[in-house]
Amino acid sequence: MSTDQMALVIQVRASSLSSSIHHPRHNSMHPPWNLSLQTSKGQGTIMLSKKLSINSVLLREKVECLESNDRKKSLEQVKKEGQEALLKKSSDPVGTMKIIDSIQELGIGHHFEEEINALLGKICHWDASQDLFATSLQFRLLRHNGWTTFPENFNKFLDKSGNFKESLSRDIGGVLSLYEASFLGAEGEGVLQQAMDFSRGHLHQSIPHMAPELGRQVSRALRLPRHLQMERLEAKNYMDQYSRTTTKIPALLELAKLDYDMLQSLYKRELGEITRWWKELGLIESLGFARDRPSECFLWTVGIFPEPRYSNCRIELTKTVCILLVMDDIFDTYGSFDDLVLFVKAIKRWDLDAMEQLPEYMKICYMALYNTTHEIAYKIQKERGLTAVAYLKKTWIDIFEAFLEEAKWFNQGYVPSFREYLDNGVISAGSYMAMTHATFLVGDGISKDTLSLMKTYPRLFSCSGEILRFWDDLGTSTEEQERGDNACSIQCYMRENNGCDENEARKHIRGLIGKLWLELNGVAMNTTALPSSIVKACFNMARTAQVIYQHGDDKSTYTVDDYVQTLFFTPSAI
């Protein structure tokens, strides 16, 4: 066990509110807030209880400081070697693309942003001719990195009937590259949907005949393609795969290991700061009924903003997630309907005097929300020069109104239409709140057009938020229905389609997620009023939602506890 671990008390648990609160459920109408995490039951609290003296803490910090300095020197050295390897391939388009692809999959692209952008500027004009692998990789890299590229480039691989040539199926590397590229398609790009169907079918058929290592690589891609993967988990998994390739560049592998461990150390320091803030806030101790999950909330923000430069954003955004979990618990299990109505009225006034008529536990929550929001707004004003409080406040008011709407449905035994559920659910999922806060916390290139979008929320936020909502429903519906909660998208669809069973409804929801990804890809290409960092964050929120909730839909996948342990406490060890 590392000294970092001994210095933290990390709580990774899935507490059941029904077992800890001895009163009837007033409003068990919707799932725990969607930017929270569902963990496997039966997990206890991990207590790292070894005590350290002041001297040992100071010694540890001094040793860590020296180790950190050594790692930074090593990192700069191997980074330079990586740059040299990248530039050596600059006259070889395919070799250059392969290195760029490896760099980004290893999670070290943030070290080479200028070099990669310059090289892609040259590659975008290159003609890959009849090379399926190169054409697909070129398309994927350009579109992934925000360059204009056209699906018509794939028409040369179609036969006279407009189908992909069957002879292509013999090129497994090319078919796999085509498969990965197809997930970056947008609405109206039919050739990429054809590419997905063609490549997926042939890869499934070919797995039994592949070499073991290639078979594992293809199987992983079929389970979760590159475009849908959470960045830090992808980096962790790919390091092992890359270390076994005969064409690996040692400097890049070494850089990936150093970067992973240094970033993990940064995450642990951030988590320590969040944990201290959460304890000092004292909501859990004061209320006695709310969920206590700072590490899980932090996992969400790491998924959305993984790069080291977003440290501040991760910390502040995690605070909002922690508080919203508590608010969700009030609406979900604890507050009476009359109290909830009063609470929403007070929130809409956004004035400390408005809380006088509230029960004591609501006053504590109101003050925590009000003070934290204004503290975040102050930091944004101080660091970014942006006046954000009105925009941040609006997101909270919208969420509380959505919560109240769901409470009304539960109170009246009302099952909404599918569309009605989704329109309200994307708000209560917290996606607008998270992305609006993130836009101001990052503070890149905010224009008048950006501020105007924040008033009604851009479609980019909605696409990502709907994907989040649907994955939440797929992952938590079974447990919620056993508790007698409100209908989610699955039940709403079943009700509107008489005779439809749950498996059919789940298949439909997964299909809607696929369509939303097409829309998200297309909207992102045409979004100019939002900074690229926020566009990428919208993709990352959708990716993280799938990774987090997939276990509830497919028990063969990893749990949230596994991801917390992997990303924050397990070294690269390659």
C-alpha positions as CSV (number, residue, x, y, z in Angstrom):
1,M,0.0,0.0,0.0
2,S,1.4,3.4,-1.0
3,T,1.8,6.3,1.3
4,D,-0.7,8.2,-0.8
5,Q,-3.2,5.6,0.0
6,M,-2.4,5.7,3.7
7,A,-2.9,9.4,3.7
8,L,-6.4,9.2,2.4
9,V,-9.6,7.8,3.8
10,I,-11.5,6.9,0.7
11,Q,-15.1,5.8,0.9
12,V,-16.2,3.6,-1.9
13,R,-19.5,2.2,-0.9
14,A,-23.0,1.8,-2.2
15,S,-25.2,2.7,0.8
16,S,-28.9,1.7,0.5
17,L,-31.0,4.6,1.8
18,S,-33.9,2.4,2.5
19,S,-31.8,0.4,5.0
20,S,-30.5,3.5,6.8
21,I,-33.6,5.6,7.0
22,H,-36.4,4.4,9.2
23,H,-39.3,6.2,7.5
24,P,-41.5,5.5,4.5
25,R,-40.3,6.5,1.1
26,H,-42.2,9.6,0.2
27,N,-41.0,10.2,-3.3
28,S,-39.0,7.3,-4.7
29,M,-39.6,8.5,-8.2
30,H,-36.3,8.6,-10.0
31,P,-32.8,7.1,-10.0
32,P,-30.0,8.5,-8.0
33,W,-28.7,11.5,-9.9
34,N,-27.1,10.4,-13.1
35,L,-23.7,11.8,-12.5
36,S,-23.5,9.6,-9.5
37,L,-22.4,6.0,-9.7
38,Q,-24.0,2.7,-9.1
39,T,-21.7,0.4,-7.2
40,S,-21.9,-3.3,-6.4
41,K,-23.7,-4.1,-3.2
42,G,-22.0,-5.5,-0.2
43,Q,-19.0,-3.4,-0.5
44,G,-17.8,-2.0,2.8
45,T,-16.0,1.2,3.5
46,I,-12.3,1.0,2.7
47,M,-10.6,2.5,5.7
48,L,-6.9,3.2,5.3
49,S,-6.2,3.5,9.0
50,K,-2.5,3.5,9.5
51,K,-1.5,6.7,11.4
52,L,1.4,8.8,10.4
53,S,3.3,11.1,12.7
54,I,4.0,14.7,11.7
55,N,7.6,13.8,11.0
56,S,6.7,10.9,8.8
57,V,4.2,13.0,6.9
58,L,6.8,15.7,6.3
59,L,9.4,13.1,5.3
60,R,6.9,11.4,2.9
61,E,6.1,14.8,1.3
62,K,9.8,15.5,0.9
63,V,10.5,12.1,-0.7
64,E,7.4,12.5,-3.0
65,C,8.6,15.9,-4.0
66,L,12.1,14.6,-4.9
67,E,10.5,11.6,-6.7
68,S,8.2,14.0,-8.6
69,N,11.1,16.1,-9.7
70,D,12.9,13.0,-11.0
71,R,9.8,11.8,-12.8
72,K,9.4,15.2,-14.5
73,K,13.1,15.1,-15.7
74,S,12.6,11.6,-17.0
75,L,9.3,12.6,-18.6
76,E,10.8,15.6,-20.5
77,Q,13.6,13.4,-21.7
78,V,11.4,10.6,-23.1
79,K,9.0,13.3,-24.5
80,K,11.8,14.7,-26.5
81,E,12.6,11.2,-27.8
82,G,8.9,10.7,-28.7
83,Q,8.9,14.0,-30.6
84,E,12.0,12.8,-32.6
85,A,10.3,9.5,-33.4
86,L,7.2,11.4,-34.6
87,L,9.1,13.8,-36.8
88,K,11.2,10.9,-38.3
89,K,8.0,9.5,-39.8
90,S,6.7,12.8,-41.1
91,S,7.6,11.8,-44.7
92,D,5.7,8.6,-44.3
93,P,1.9,9.3,-44.1
94,V,0.9,5.8,-42.9
95,G,3.7,5.6,-40.4
96,T,2.9,9.1,-39.1
97,M,-0.8,8.2,-38.7
98,K,0.1,5.0,-36.8
99,I,2.3,6.9,-34.4
100,I,-0.3,9.6,-33.8
101,D,-2.9,6.9,-33.2
102,S,-0.7,5.1,-30.7
103,I,0.1,8.4,-28.9
104,Q,-3.5,9.3,-28.5
105,E,-4.5,5.8,-27.5
106,L,-1.7,5.8,-24.9
107,G,-3.3,8.9,-23.4
108,I,-0.2,11.1,-24.0
109,G,-1.6,13.2,-26.9
110,H,-1.7,16.3,-24.6
111,H,2.1,16.3,-24.8
112,F,2.2,16.5,-28.6
113,E,-0.8,18.7,-29.5
114,E,1.1,21.2,-31.7
115,E,3.1,18.4,-33.5
116,I,0.0,16.3,-34.1
117,N,-2.0,19.2,-35.4
118,A,0.7,20.2,-37.8
119,L,1.1,16.7,-39.1
120,L,-2.6,16.2,-39.6
121,G,-2.6,19.5,-41.6
122,K,-0.4,17.7,-44.1
123,I,-2.1,14.3,-43.9
124,C,-5.6,15.8,-44.7
125,H,-4.5,16.4,-48.3
126,W,-2.9,13.0,-48.8
127,D,-4.6,10.4,-51.1
128,A,-4.6,6.9,-49.5
129,S,-5.7,5.4,-52.9
130,Q,-7.1,1.9,-52.5
131,D,-5.6,1.2,-49.1
132,L,-8.6,0.5,-46.8
133,F,-6.6,0.6,-43.6
134,A,-5.0,4.0,-44.4
135,T,-8.2,5.5,-45.8
136,S,-10.1,4.5,-42.6
137,L,-7.3,5.6,-40.2
138,Q,-7.0,8.9,-42.0
139,F,-10.7,9.6,-41.8
140,R,-10.9,8.6,-38.1
141,L,-7.8,10.7,-37.0
142,L,-8.9,13.8,-38.9
143,R,-12.5,13.7,-37.7
144,H,-11.5,12.8,-34.1
145,N,-9.2,15.8,-34.0
146,G,-11.7,18.3,-35.5
147,W,-10.5,18.4,-39.1
148,T,-12.9,18.4,-42.0
149,T,-13.1,15.1,-43.8
150,F,-15.7,13.5,-46.1
151,P,-17.3,10.1,-46.0
152,E,-17.3,10.0,-49.8
153,N,-13.7,8.8,-49.5
154,F,-15.1,5.4,-48.9
155,N,-17.1,5.2,-52.1
156,K,-14.1,3.8,-53.9
157,F,-14.5,0.6,-51.9
158,L,-18.1,0.0,-53.0
159,D,-19.1,-2.4,-55.9
160,K,-21.6,-1.6,-58.6
161,S,-24.5,-2.4,-56.3
162,G,-23.4,0.1,-53.8
163,N,-22.2,-2.4,-51.2
164,F,-18.7,-2.8,-49.8
165,K,-16.7,-5.2,-51.9
166,E,-16.5,-8.7,-50.4
167,S,-12.9,-9.0,-51.4
168,L,-12.1,-6.4,-48.7
169,S,-13.0,-9.0,-46.0
170,R,-9.6,-10.7,-46.5
171,D,-7.8,-7.5,-45.2
172,I,-8.6,-7.9,-41.5
173,G,-6.5,-4.9,-40.5
174,G,-8.3,-2.8,-43.0
175,V,-11.7,-4.1,-41.9
176,L,-10.9,-3.4,-38.2
177,S,-9.7,0.2,-39.2
178,L,-13.0,0.6,-41.2
179,Y,-15.0,-0.5,-38.2
180,E,-13.4,2.0,-35.8
181,A,-13.8,4.8,-38.3
182,S,-17.5,4.0,-38.9
183,F,-18.3,5.1,-35.3
184,L,-17.4,8.7,-36.2
185,G,-20.2,8.9,-38.8
186,A,-23.0,11.5,-38.6
187,E,-26.6,11.6,-39.7
188,G,-27.0,11.3,-43.4
189,E,-23.6,9.6,-43.9
190,G,-25.1,6.3,-45.1
191,V,-21.8,4.9,-46.3
192,L,-20.5,4.9,-42.8
193,Q,-23.5,3.0,-41.5
194,Q,-22.9,0.5,-44.3
195,A,-19.2,0.4,-43.2
196,M,-20.2,-0.4,-39.6
197,D,-22.6,-3.3,-40.6
198,F,-20.1,-4.7,-43.1
199,S,-17.1,-4.6,-40.9
200,R,-18.8,-5.8,-37.7
201,G,-20.3,-8.8,-39.5
202,H,-17.0,-9.8,-41.1
203,L,-15.0,-9.3,-37.9
204,H,-17.3,-11.5,-35.9
205,Q,-17.0,-14.2,-38.5
206,S,-13.3,-14.0,-38.7
207,I,-12.4,-14.1,-34.9
208,P,-12.1,-18.0,-34.8
209,H,-9.5,-17.9,-37.5
210,M,-7.3,-15.1,-36.1
211,A,-4.1,-15.3,-34.2
212,P,-4.8,-15.1,-30.4
213,E,-3.4,-11.5,-29.9
214,L,-5.3,-10.1,-33.0
215,G,-8.5,-12.0,-31.9
216,R,-8.3,-10.3,-28.4
217,Q,-7.8,-6.9,-30.0
218,V,-10.8,-7.4,-32.3
219,S,-13.0,-8.8,-29.5
220,R,-12.2,-5.7,-27.4
221,A,-13.1,-3.4,-30.3
222,L,-16.4,-5.2,-30.9
223,R,-17.3,-4.9,-27.2
224,L,-16.4,-1.2,-27.1
225,P,-15.0,0.7,-30.1
226,R,-12.3,3.4,-29.6
227,H,-14.7,6.4,-30.2
228,L,-16.8,5.3,-27.2
229,Q,-14.1,4.6,-24.7
230,M,-13.3,6.6,-21.6
231,E,-9.8,8.1,-22.2
232,R,-7.9,7.1,-19.1
233,L,-9.2,3.5,-19.0
234,E,-8.3,3.2,-22.7
235,A,-4.8,4.4,-21.9
236,K,-4.4,1.9,-19.1
237,N,-5.6,-1.0,-21.2
238,Y,-3.7,0.0,-24.4
239,M,-0.3,0.3,-22.5
240,D,-0.4,-3.5,-22.0
241,Q,-1.3,-4.2,-25.6
242,Y,1.2,-1.7,-27.0
243,S,4.0,-3.2,-24.8
244,R,3.6,-6.5,-26.7
245,T,3.7,-5.2,-30.2
246,T,6.9,-5.7,-32.2
247,T,6.6,-2.2,-33.7
248,K,6.4,-0.3,-30.4
249,I,8.5,2.8,-29.8
250,P,10.1,2.3,-26.3
251,A,10.2,6.1,-25.7
252,L,6.4,6.4,-26.2
253,L,5.7,3.4,-23.9
254,E,8.0,4.9,-21.2
255,L,6.3,8.3,-21.6
256,A,2.9,6.7,-21.2
257,K,3.9,4.9,-18.0
258,L,5.4,8.1,-16.5
259,D,2.5,10.2,-17.6
260,Y,0.0,7.7,-16.2
261,D,1.7,7.5,-12.8
262,M,2.2,11.3,-12.5
263,L,-1.4,11.9,-13.5
264,Q,-2.6,9.3,-11.0
265,S,-0.7,11.1,-8.3
266,L,-2.4,14.4,-9.3
267,Y,-5.8,12.7,-9.2
268,K,-5.0,11.4,-5.7
269,R,-4.1,14.9,-4.5
270,E,-7.2,16.3,-6.0
271,L,-9.3,13.6,-4.4
272,G,-7.7,14.3,-1.0
273,E,-8.7,18.0,-1.4
274,I,-12.2,17.1,-2.3
275,T,-12.5,14.6,0.6
276,R,-11.3,17.3,3.0
277,W,-13.8,19.9,1.6
278,W,-16.6,17.4,1.8
279,K,-15.9,16.5,5.4
280,E,-15.6,20.2,6.4
281,L,-18.9,21.0,4.6
282,G,-20.4,18.5,7.1
283,L,-23.6,17.7,5.2
284,I,-23.4,13.9,5.8
285,E,-22.9,14.4,9.5
286,S,-25.7,17.0,9.8
287,L,-28.3,15.2,7.7
288,G,-27.7,11.5,8.4
289,F,-29.5,10.2,5.3
290,A,-27.6,11.3,2.3
291,R,-25.1,9.4,0.1
292,D,-21.4,9.9,0.9
293,R,-19.6,9.3,-2.4
294,P,-16.9,11.9,-3.1
295,S,-14.6,9.4,-4.8
296,E,-17.3,8.2,-7.2
297,C,-18.3,11.8,-8.0
298,F,-14.7,12.5,-8.8
299,L,-14.5,9.5,-11.2
300,W,-17.1,11.2,-13.3
301,T,-15.1,14.4,-13.6
302,V,-11.9,12.5,-14.4
303,G,-13.9,10.9,-17.2
304,I,-15.1,14.2,-18.6
305,F,-11.8,16.2,-18.1
306,P,-8.9,13.8,-17.9
307,E,-6.0,16.1,-18.8
308,P,-3.7,17.5,-16.1
309,R,-4.5,21.2,-17.1
310,Y,-8.1,20.7,-15.9
311,S,-7.3,20.1,-12.3
312,N,-9.1,23.1,-11.0
313,C,-12.2,22.3,-13.1
314,R,-12.3,18.7,-11.8
315,I,-12.2,19.8,-8.2
316,E,-14.9,22.4,-8.5
317,L,-17.1,20.3,-10.7
318,T,-16.9,17.4,-8.3
319,K,-18.2,19.7,-5.5
320,T,-21.3,20.3,-7.5
321,V,-21.9,16.6,-8.1
322,C,-21.5,15.8,-4.4
323,I,-24.0,18.4,-3.4
324,L,-26.5,17.4,-6.1
325,L,-26.4,13.8,-4.8
326,V,-27.7,15.1,-1.5
327,M,-30.4,17.2,-3.2
328,D,-31.4,14.2,-5.2
329,D,-31.7,12.2,-2.0
330,I,-34.0,14.8,-0.5
331,F,-36.4,14.5,-3.5
332,D,-35.9,10.8,-3.9
333,T,-36.5,9.5,-0.4
334,Y,-36.6,12.1,2.4
335,G,-38.7,15.2,1.8
336,S,-42.5,15.3,2.0
337,F,-44.1,16.7,-1.2
338,D,-45.2,19.9,0.6
339,D,-41.7,20.5,1.8
340,L,-40.3,19.9,-1.7
341,V,-42.7,22.5,-3.1
342,L,-41.4,25.0,-0.5
343,F,-37.8,24.0,-1.3
344,V,-38.2,24.7,-5.0
345,K,-39.8,28.1,-4.3
346,A,-36.9,29.0,-2.1
347,I,-34.4,27.9,-4.7
348,K,-36.1,30.0,-7.4
349,R,-35.8,33.1,-5.2
350,W,-32.1,32.4,-4.7
351,D,-31.9,34.4,-1.5
352,L,-30.9,33.3,1.9
353,D,-33.9,35.0,3.4
354,A,-36.1,32.6,1.3
355,M,-35.1,29.6,3.4
356,E,-36.8,30.9,6.6
357,Q,-39.9,28.7,6.1
358,L,-37.9,25.6,5.3
359,P,-37.3,22.6,7.7
360,E,-33.9,22.7,9.4
361,Y,-32.3,19.9,7.2
362,M,-33.4,21.8,4.1
363,K,-31.9,25.0,5.4
364,I,-28.5,23.3,5.8
365,C,-28.7,22.0,2.2
366,Y,-29.8,25.3,0.9
367,M,-26.9,27.1,2.4
368,A,-24.4,24.5,1.2
369,L,-25.7,24.9,-2.4
370,Y,-25.9,28.7,-2.2
371,N,-22.5,29.2,-0.7
372,T,-20.7,26.6,-2.9
373,T,-22.2,28.0,-6.1
374,H,-21.1,31.6,-5.1
375,E,-17.7,30.4,-4.2
376,I,-17.3,28.7,-7.6
377,A,-18.6,31.9,-9.3
378,Y,-16.1,34.0,-7.3
379,K,-13.2,31.7,-8.5
380,I,-14.5,32.0,-12.1
381,Q,-14.6,35.8,-11.8
382,K,-11.2,36.0,-10.3
383,E,-9.4,33.5,-12.5
384,R,-11.3,33.9,-15.8
385,G,-12.9,37.4,-15.6
386,L,-16.3,35.9,-16.3
387,T,-19.5,36.8,-14.4
388,A,-21.1,33.4,-14.2
389,V,-23.4,33.3,-11.1
390,A,-26.6,34.0,-13.1
391,Y,-25.9,31.1,-15.5
392,L,-24.9,28.7,-12.7
393,K,-28.0,29.6,-10.6
394,K,-30.2,28.9,-13.6
395,T,-28.9,25.4,-14.0
396,W,-29.8,24.6,-10.4
397,I,-33.3,26.1,-10.7
398,D,-33.9,24.1,-13.8
399,I,-32.8,20.9,-12.1
400,F,-35.0,21.5,-9.0
401,E,-38.0,22.2,-11.2
402,A,-37.3,18.9,-13.0
403,F,-37.0,17.1,-9.7
404,L,-40.3,18.5,-8.6
405,E,-42.0,17.5,-11.8
406,E,-40.9,13.9,-11.2
407,A,-42.2,14.2,-7.6
408,K,-45.6,15.2,-8.9
409,W,-45.6,12.2,-11.3
410,F,-44.8,9.9,-8.4
411,N,-47.4,11.5,-6.1
412,Q,-50.1,11.2,-8.7
413,G,-49.1,7.7,-10.0
414,Y,-48.7,9.3,-13.4
415,V,-46.6,7.6,-16.2
416,P,-45.4,10.3,-18.6
417,S,-45.1,9.8,-22.4
418,F,-41.7,8.7,-23.6
419,R,-40.9,12.2,-25.0
420,E,-42.2,13.9,-21.8
421,Y,-40.0,11.7,-19.7
422,L,-36.9,12.3,-21.8
423,D,-37.3,16.1,-22.0
424,N,-37.6,16.3,-18.2
425,G,-35.1,13.5,-17.6
426,V,-32.2,15.1,-19.5
427,I,-32.5,18.1,-17.1
428,S,-32.7,16.0,-13.9
429,A,-29.8,13.9,-15.1
430,G,-27.5,16.9,-14.4
431,S,-25.9,17.2,-17.8
432,Y,-26.8,20.8,-18.4
433,M,-25.6,21.8,-14.9
434,A,-22.3,19.9,-15.4
435,M,-21.6,21.3,-18.9
436,T,-22.6,24.9,-18.0
437,H,-20.4,24.9,-14.9
438,A,-17.6,23.3,-16.9
439,T,-17.8,25.9,-19.7
440,F,-17.2,28.7,-17.2
441,L,-14.6,26.8,-15.2
442,V,-12.5,26.1,-18.2
443,G,-13.1,29.6,-19.6
444,D,-11.7,29.0,-23.1
445,G,-12.9,31.3,-25.8
446,I,-16.2,32.3,-24.4
447,S,-18.0,34.7,-26.7
448,K,-21.4,36.5,-26.7
449,D,-22.6,33.6,-28.8
450,T,-21.4,31.1,-26.2
451,L,-23.3,33.0,-23.4
452,S,-26.4,33.1,-25.6
453,L,-26.3,29.3,-25.9
454,M,-26.1,28.9,-22.2
455,K,-29.5,30.5,-21.8
456,T,-31.3,27.7,-23.6
457,Y,-28.6,25.1,-23.6
458,P,-27.0,23.9,-26.9
459,R,-28.1,20.8,-28.6
460,L,-24.6,19.4,-28.1
461,F,-25.4,19.3,-24.3
462,S,-28.8,17.7,-25.0
463,C,-27.3,14.9,-27.1
464,S,-24.7,14.0,-24.5
465,G,-27.3,14.3,-21.7
466,E,-29.8,12.0,-23.4
467,I,-27.1,9.4,-23.9
468,L,-26.3,9.7,-20.2
469,R,-30.0,9.4,-19.3
470,F,-30.5,6.3,-21.4
471,W,-27.4,4.6,-20.1
472,D,-28.5,5.4,-16.6
473,D,-31.9,3.8,-17.2
474,L,-30.3,0.7,-18.8
475,G,-28.0,0.3,-15.8
476,T,-30.4,1.0,-12.9
477,S,-34.0,0.2,-14.1
478,T,-34.2,-3.3,-12.7
479,E,-33.2,-2.2,-9.2
480,E,-35.5,0.9,-9.3
481,Q,-38.5,-1.0,-10.4
482,E,-38.0,-3.5,-7.5
483,R,-38.1,-0.4,-5.2
484,G,-41.3,0.9,-6.8
485,D,-39.7,4.0,-8.3
486,N,-41.1,6.1,-11.2
487,A,-41.2,4.6,-14.7
488,C,-38.0,5.3,-16.6
489,S,-37.5,5.4,-20.4
490,I,-37.8,1.6,-20.6
491,Q,-41.2,1.4,-18.9
492,C,-42.4,4.5,-20.8
493,Y,-41.5,2.8,-24.1
494,M,-43.2,-0.4,-23.1
495,R,-46.4,1.4,-22.1
496,E,-46.5,3.2,-25.4
497,N,-45.9,0.0,-27.4
498,N,-48.4,-2.6,-26.0
499,G,-47.0,-6.1,-26.1
500,C,-43.4,-4.9,-26.1
501,D,-41.4,-6.8,-23.4
502,E,-38.4,-5.4,-21.5
503,N,-35.7,-7.0,-23.6
504,E,-37.3,-5.4,-26.7
505,A,-37.5,-2.0,-25.0
506,R,-33.8,-2.2,-23.9
507,K,-32.8,-3.0,-27.5
508,H,-34.8,0.0,-28.7
509,I,-33.0,2.3,-26.1
510,R,-29.6,1.0,-27.2
511,G,-30.7,1.8,-30.8
512,L,-31.6,5.3,-29.7
513,I,-28.2,5.7,-28.1
514,G,-26.6,4.7,-31.4
515,K,-28.7,7.4,-33.2
516,L,-27.8,10.0,-30.6
517,W,-24.1,9.3,-31.2
518,L,-24.6,10.0,-34.9
519,E,-26.3,13.3,-34.0
520,L,-23.6,14.1,-31.5
521,N,-20.9,13.5,-34.1
522,G,-22.7,15.8,-36.6
523,V,-23.6,18.6,-34.1
524,A,-20.0,18.7,-32.9
525,M,-18.7,19.2,-36.4
526,N,-21.0,22.1,-36.9
527,T,-20.6,23.8,-33.5
528,T,-18.6,27.0,-33.6
529,A,-19.9,28.9,-30.6
530,L,-18.5,26.5,-28.1
531,P,-14.7,26.0,-27.3
532,S,-13.2,22.7,-28.5
533,S,-12.5,21.8,-24.9
534,I,-16.3,21.8,-24.1
535,V,-17.1,19.9,-27.3
536,K,-14.7,17.2,-26.3
537,A,-16.2,17.2,-22.8
538,C,-19.6,16.5,-24.2
539,F,-18.2,13.4,-26.0
540,N,-16.4,12.4,-22.8
541,M,-19.6,12.7,-20.7
542,A,-21.4,10.3,-23.1
543,R,-18.4,8.0,-23.0
544,T,-18.1,8.0,-19.2
545,A,-21.9,7.3,-18.9
546,Q,-21.6,4.1,-20.9
547,V,-18.5,2.9,-19.0
548,I,-20.1,3.6,-15.6
549,Y,-23.6,2.2,-16.2
550,Q,-22.8,-0.7,-18.5
551,H,-22.3,-3.0,-15.6
552,G,-26.0,-2.6,-14.6
553,D,-27.0,-3.7,-18.2
554,D,-24.2,-6.3,-18.6
555,K,-22.9,-8.0,-15.5
556,S,-19.8,-9.3,-17.3
557,T,-18.4,-5.8,-17.4
558,Y,-16.4,-4.1,-14.6
559,T,-18.1,-2.3,-11.6
560,V,-17.6,1.3,-10.5
561,D,-15.5,0.1,-7.6
562,D,-13.1,-1.6,-10.1
563,Y,-12.7,1.6,-12.0
564,V,-12.1,3.7,-8.9
565,Q,-9.4,1.3,-7.8
566,T,-7.8,1.0,-11.3
567,L,-7.6,4.7,-12.1
568,F,-6.7,6.1,-8.7
569,F,-4.8,3.4,-6.8
570,T,-3.3,0.9,-9.3
571,P,0.1,2.0,-10.9
572,S,0.8,1.5,-14.6
573,A,2.9,-1.6,-13.8
574,I,3.9,-2.3,-17.4
